[in-house]
Amino acid sequence: MGWVISQLKQPNQKVPPTTGLHPQECMERTWPLLGHVLEVKNRKGLFSHLSSSSQFDPLTIESKKAATVVLMLNSPEEEILAKACEAIYRFALKGEENKATLLELGAVEPLTKLLTHEDKTVRRNATMISGVLASNNDVKKLLRELDVMNSVIAQLAPEEEAVVHEFASLCLASLSAEHTSKAHICAQGGLEPLLRLLGSPDPDVKKNCIECICNLAQDFQCRATLQELNAIPPILDLLKSEYPVIQLLALKTLGVVTNDKESRAMLRENQGLDHLIKILETKELNDLHTEALSVMANCLEDADTVTFIQQTSGLRKLLAFAENSTSPDIQRNAAKAITKAAYDAENRKLFHEQEVEKCLVALLGSENDGTKIAASQAISAMCENSGSKDFFNNQGIPQLIQLLKSDNEEVREAAALTLANLTTCNPANAKATAEADGIGPLISTLSSKRDGAVANAATVLTNLATQEPLRGSVQSHDLLRAIIGPLRSANAVVQSRAALAVASTACDAGARAELRAAGGLEPLVDLLRSKDDRVRRHASWAVAVCASDELVAVELCRLGALDILEEINLSVSRKNKYSEIAYNKLLNNNLSLKYSQTGYLSSSNIITDGFYDYGRINPGTKLLPLKELSLQEPSDLRAVLLINSKSSEVKGRGKKEDEKLKEEEEVMLVPKVIGEGSPEKEWYPPSDPIFSFYVYEVTKTILPVTNIREQIVTLAKYVAEKMGGPIARDKLYEFSWELHISELKFQLKSNVVPIGLIRKGIFYHRALLFKALADRIGIGCSLARGEYGRAWNEVKLMDGSRKGMIGCLPPPEVFIVDLMFHPGELMKVKSREAELYRFL
């Protein structure tokens, strides 16, 4: 381009250096020198032909440097400013590199000052440059810092020329793309003149203004202001424009503002729906159909809109348009419109009446993945309608299962979500999914890279597994092996759904054994530590299901599940009903710990070999294992009572009692000998041949008795006899059982004392022996611990007086068995005698 002004230089006159200086400093050095050169040359007669008046004659100069012209932006002369701006405008139009050059030369700041210049031409040219330069991101940032918004908005005044409106709106359109500028333009009152200029005869002005409004509408506060300014009518008018770009921007703007219910109502009141339907019906406007459908999707969220377009046959047209269109974008947006509308119950009902399901199933067969995803999501939304859910039982489920086999992960995720909604609380759809060979693809989806796909596939499999006839099919596809990966996921939703799948599938011993063999218990126990409530709840549920088997329960305890659940249940905020159930089920497989913690064993808690009574422990206290307790040296701590009939044959029947006792005491030392010097050998708990003999005797003599009451009384007397016989209540303090127990601990060199060795026992010794023997011969009784060494057994008996009577029988009565004072006496619970037995 040609530049105004050339450089003048006097011979032998050194020009002050300007390289690297700010343009303002450059100007301060250059202008005095330029005046000095002109004066010297005039004295030499070079300009003798000019007028000698005091007025400075016009000077025409040519410049090839942008920096020189930038300097002229500080000139006080309007003509120079106007021409400099004009030259810079032409330079800036040539490309982004020139815009960056002008920014570097410091042209932006003086230009912003010219936006408010008194001269109209200067102001116009400065506005034109600002509009062009504002598309550069660095310029945009500087304009924000210079706070030019008011100056630019002022150029939108009615009295300004159309070209000023064009470039001022262009500048605002560029600035409005930045979030911080949106609120600033709105706060400075920029929306009102922009809306007014939508009626400008200049299409460029319209285009820039609607683009700016579209950007501003992204801000919530700006949308509220647009509602106040009644922006819908002038935006709708732009749909009649002959320029597609203006129509498209208008639709984009409507697509944003109709996110608000109030704007949707305004659109409906101003016949906006008619405009949209006309656009959809006009084939020549197919480039606008996608955006028109986007606006329609927002409007369909209101039941009033759906009712309106149904009454005008618009809904049927919309569905036919979606089904028959060959454009994937149009089909996708039509499905999205249905999805948004289907969140409302009334809309779902209207859609069902219009058989929208057929359209959606047809869209599932599209070759475009985006359309498949949108159609799946629409079906998922329509599932809330029971009629639609039943429709998809016959059509839709097979297509969705095919989508699970897609190479597109998003398609698989959408299909899994839809199947999850279809099969939830719907056994018929769950059955249809299994019959359509959906289990295999669902299992494969568990290895998807998308967490949503995995979570939804796990939900579908859970829905299938809760149906007992389908559970076997799910198990046969190795779900419990495939679910281990999701159990180890870092996503809380996936973890939760995976744990739920385990809870619904591991309902039989074979499935639980498979889960244990596959290593699935460890990640399941890890989920108990989760900070997410749902994950902890579902993991607790799964643990409760798995703890039904003794071997699995033992493995869960080994992995720390019992300790974790105990910690959870001590927390008010973290515990849940499933954590309590799981904890109790694990305790039922660790009766030693249960009795130490709770002080109670029910009639269903059967004491087996290896049970030991350590005494009461506080919540949170760890119960040491029997092996560790057995290897400890004797101390003044309470003796640990052991129940064990294994590892020894019943010998010496018929021998004298003292000979038998000697044999038994020798046997007691065996565990210590086994452990000495051979740590690699397997450890065995102390054997108890005497208790084994007790079991033999009661099985032989008491089990054959047919009357349950007689069995209880006889067993009570048997236990009392083995533990020192009856004791008078007032002589209880004279019963020296402590010395006897201390002697046993010394003889055994351990705090663990087998129950059969005890010859002098009080409440808690006798109650434990009674429970252990009763469990062996099938007498149902509970064991409860009290304070100060008290313990008792409760049994339930029917009222014998009503024997043989027809009709409803009363519940059985609960009795406490006296093993101390009057062995065999049965005392009704809460009677005075029972209370005296239980408490001091």
MOSULWO-V291488 format. One record per backbone hydrogen bond with DSSP energy under -1.0 kcal/mol. CO is the residue of the C=O (numbers start at 0). NH is the residue of the N-H. Records with the same first field share a line. If there is no record, write none. Layout:
CO: NH / NH
//
This chain:
2: 62
9: 12
17: 20
21: 25
22: 26
23: 27
24: 28
25: 29
26: 30
29: 33
30: 34
31: 35
32: 36
33: 37
34: 38
35: 39
36: 40
37: 41
38: 42
39: 43
40: 45
41: 44
44: 47
46: 49
60: 4
62: 2
64: 68
65: 69
66: 70
67: 71
69: 72
70: 73
71: 74
76: 80
77: 81
78: 82
79: 83
80: 84
81: 85
82: 86
83: 87
84: 88
85: 89
86: 90
87: 91
88: 92
90: 93
91: 94
94: 98
95: 99
96: 100
97: 101
98: 102
99: 103
100: 104
101: 106
102: 105
106: 110
107: 111
108: 112
109: 113
112: 115
113: 116
118: 122
119: 123
120: 124
121: 125
122: 126
123: 127
124: 128
125: 129
126: 130
127: 131
128: 132
129: 133
131: 134
132: 135
135: 139
136: 140
137: 141
138: 142
139: 143
140: 144
141: 145
142: 147
147: 151
148: 152
149: 153
151: 154
152: 155
153: 156
156: 159
160: 164
161: 165
162: 166
163: 167
164: 168
165: 169
166: 170
167: 171
168: 172
169: 173
170: 174
171: 175
173: 176
174: 177
177: 181
178: 182
179: 183
180: 184
181: 185
182: 186
183: 187
184: 189
185: 188
189: 193
190: 194
191: 195
192: 196
194: 197
195: 198
196: 199
201: 205
202: 206
203: 207
204: 208
205: 209
206: 210
207: 211
208: 212
209: 213
210: 214
211: 215
212: 216
214: 217
215: 218
218: 222
219: 223
220: 224
221: 225
222: 226
223: 227
224: 228
225: 230
226: 229
230: 234
231: 235
232: 236
235: 238
236: 239
237: 240
242: 246
243: 247
244: 248
245: 249
246: 250
247: 251
248: 252
249: 253
250: 254
251: 255
252: 256
253: 257
255: 258
256: 259
259: 263
260: 264
261: 265
262: 266
263: 267
264: 268
265: 269
266: 271
267: 270
270: 274
271: 275
272: 276
273: 277
274: 278
275: 279
276: 280
281: 284
282: 285
284: 287
287: 291
288: 292
289: 293
290: 294
291: 295
292: 296
293: 297
294: 298
295: 299
297: 300
298: 301
301: 305
302: 306
303: 307
304: 308
305: 309
306: 310
307: 311
308: 313 / 314
309: 312
312: 316
313: 317
314: 318
315: 319
316: 320
317: 321
318: 322
319: 323
320: 324
326: 330
327: 331
328: 332
329: 333
330: 334
331: 335
332: 336
333: 337
334: 338
335: 339
336: 340
337: 341
339: 342
340: 343
343: 347
344: 348
345: 349
346: 350
347: 351
348: 352
349: 353
350: 355
351: 354
355: 359
356: 360
357: 361
358: 362
359: 363
361: 364
362: 365
367: 371
368: 372
369: 373
370: 374
371: 375
372: 376
373: 377
374: 378
375: 379
376: 380
377: 381
378: 382
380: 383
381: 384
384: 388
385: 389
386: 390
387: 391
390: 393 / 394
391: 396
395: 399
396: 400
397: 401
398: 402
399: 403
401: 404
402: 405
407: 411
408: 412
409: 413
410: 414
411: 415
412: 416
413: 417
414: 418
415: 419
416: 420
417: 421
418: 422
419: 423
422: 425
425: 429
426: 430
427: 431
428: 432
429: 433
430: 434
431: 435
432: 437
433: 436
437: 441
438: 442
439: 443
440: 444
443: 446
444: 447
449: 453
450: 454
451: 455
452: 456
453: 457
454: 458
455: 459
456: 460
457: 461
458: 462
459: 463
460: 464
461: 465
463: 466
466: 469 / 470
469: 473
470: 474
471: 475
474: 477
477: 481
478: 482
480: 483
482: 486
483: 487
485: 488
490: 494
491: 495
492: 496
493: 497
494: 498
495: 499
496: 500
497: 501
498: 502
499: 503
500: 504
501: 505
504: 506
507: 511
508: 512
509: 513
510: 514
511: 515
512: 516
513: 517
514: 519
515: 518
519: 523
520: 524
521: 525
522: 526
524: 527
525: 528
526: 529
531: 535
532: 536
533: 537
534: 538
535: 539
536: 540
537: 541
538: 542
539: 543
540: 544
541: 545
542: 546
544: 547
545: 548
548: 552
549: 553
550: 554
551: 555
552: 556
553: 557
554: 558
555: 560
556: 559
559: 563
560: 564
561: 565
562: 566
563: 567
564: 568
565: 569
567: 570
570: 574
575: 579
576: 580
577: 581
578: 582
579: 583
580: 584
581: 585
582: 586
583: 587
586: 589
589: 593
590: 594
591: 595
592: 596
593: 597
594: 598
595: 616
598: 784
600: 782
601: 604
603: 605
607: 610
610: 642
612: 640
617: 620
624: 628
625: 629
626: 630
639: 752
640: 612
641: 754
642: 609
651: 654
655: 659
656: 660
657: 661
658: 662
659: 663
660: 664
661: 665
662: 666
663: 667
666: 669
668: 672
669: 673
670: 674
671: 675
677: 680
687: 691
688: 692
689: 693
690: 694
691: 695
692: 696
693: 697
694: 698
695: 699
696: 700
697: 701 / 702
701: 704
706: 710
707: 711
708: 712
709: 713
710: 714
711: 715
712: 716
713: 717
714: 718
715: 719
716: 720
717: 721
718: 722
719: 724
722: 760
727: 730
730: 733
731: 734
734: 736
736: 740
737: 741
738: 742
739: 743
740: 744
741: 745
742: 746
743: 747
744: 748 / 749
750: 639
752: 641
753: 756
754: 757
761: 765
762: 766
763: 767
764: 768
765: 769
766: 770
767: 771
768: 772
769: 773
770: 774
772: 776
773: 778
782: 600
783: 791
786: 789
788: 763
789: 785
791: 783
792: 816
793: 781
794: 814
796: 812
798: 801
799: 802
801: 804
812: 796
813: 828
814: 794
815: 826
817: 823
819: 726
821: 824
824: 817
826: 815
827: 830
830: 834
831: 835
832: 836
833: 837
834: 838
//
